[in-house]
C-alpha cells in the first residue's frame, strides 16, 4: 500500500535524504549526488511503499509576474517514480496532492517543465508558449538572465478560475 507524506525541507531525515538521492539518480540520468538540482525546494511529497521511497515531487512556492501581473505559483520539480512502480497512478496521486496543497494555499497555477507531456496532459496540464525570463544558475553559480520562450517545456494547470494570460512570464528566479 502506497502512502504519501508532505515534508517540509528542514524536516527531511538523513535516511529519507539518502533514499531520495538514490531515487533521483535512478530516475534522472546525470543527476547530481544531492537531493536538489538547482535549489532546495520548500516542500516535498514522498510516496512510500512500506519503507521504500518509490515516488517524489518537490514544491517551489513562488510569486511570478505574468503579463506584468503578480501570480502565486506552485512550481513542481523533479517529479519521478521508481521504475518498478510506474503505471500504478503514483505520479497522478503526487500531482493531485500538490494541487490540493496549492488550492488550500490560494495558489493560482501549478507550473512544471516537462520533456514528455503525456502524463501531465492526462492530469490537466497544458503547454504554454509565453516568452520567459529567468535567472540562469548552474552548480551554485549565477550565469546571467535568460529571455526566451519554452514552448515544448513549460506546462501550466490553473488551480482556480483565473485564466492563463498571454505575455511575458518572469519567473522572478531560477528555472526549476
Steps between C-alpha positions, in 0.01 A plus 500: 500500500646835393487785751586864439679741733521877466840598642635848566857513367664550845315191630649259244689234699846376407349161411236663277772716338703189417193329352417814305853530356473138383155553345603818315814328365293208370232722343717775349819420311789720614319638806746654752576300816264707718127543558446804277606604152533879522348613832342342807123481467262619770319169540490149360234238459648154540332175396595198710434131449566389856851626576597539132486843338334449162386850396587865545376847418674816621312827548637848435259773617549822313341823388564557129398777264271403211434778249605748769265359767616318813381138517541242775652183355572155625807374313514121471855372479674164448176302473596134480398143578738205535501272193337200671207710625408690184156476333330455838362854537770616742603802294138607452448467876811713567367768264156489660650542849706798384200660330289455813774673701513777240126562510503503879778762486313708241762447230367587157702263283710186518800523268752241386752441226464168318681314224215252453156656542276191484451436870466870579249557219296209637496688833380832353829678425561670167796650322510879484718708267560813706837667467680438829762683705700314765825499692748255348684304768715190479690321774451780752604781267296772336562508127269783398142561398325305224217634288331250267184299447494135607207372291583130539588510869282742702173342614229666708184397682264759649417426864207741503281684251757751373612450141864478396586819311715558194806715554836474670538266796774627731587214733657748744765240565657185361351247258402199709 
